[in-house]
């Protein structure tokens, strides 16, 4: 099961936090393992490795989506005009 978490950082540290999140992404050579298994005619192993790789890509996609959302919100706040800020305070 997946769960979203939320925490607070200083506005000036948002980009540093996204960099931290991105650096925690695993580097992967899994596709090389798949190719190696295929070259050795080990189809069962290749299928298992492909399935594991797909699961890792799903995790990667979720992390990248989170980072994208954070940076879009940061950019919106960074370039907000005073009128934008006043409108949101009235709600």
Rosetta blueprint (number, residue, H / E / L):
1 X L
2 X L
3 X L
4 X L
5 X L
6 X L
7 X L
8 X L
9 X L
10 X L
11 X H
12 X H
13 X H
14 X H
15 X H
16 X H
17 X H
18 X H
19 X H
20 X H
21 X H
22 X H
23 X H
24 X L
25 X L
26 X L
27 X L
28 X L
29 X L
30 X H
31 X H
32 X H
33 X H
34 X H
35 X H
36 X H
37 X H
38 X H
39 X H
40 X L
41 X L
42 X L
43 X H
44 X H
45 X H
46 X H
47 X H
48 X H
49 X H
50 X H
51 X H
52 X H
53 X H
54 X H
55 X H
56 X H
57 X H
58 X H
59 X H
60 X H
61 X H
62 X H
63 X H
64 X H
65 X H
66 X H
67 X H
68 X H
69 X H
70 X H
71 X H
72 X H
73 X H
74 X H
75 X H
76 X H
77 X H
78 X H
79 X L
80 X L
81 X L
82 X H
83 X H
84 X H
85 X H
86 X H
87 X H
88 X H
89 X H
90 X H
91 X L
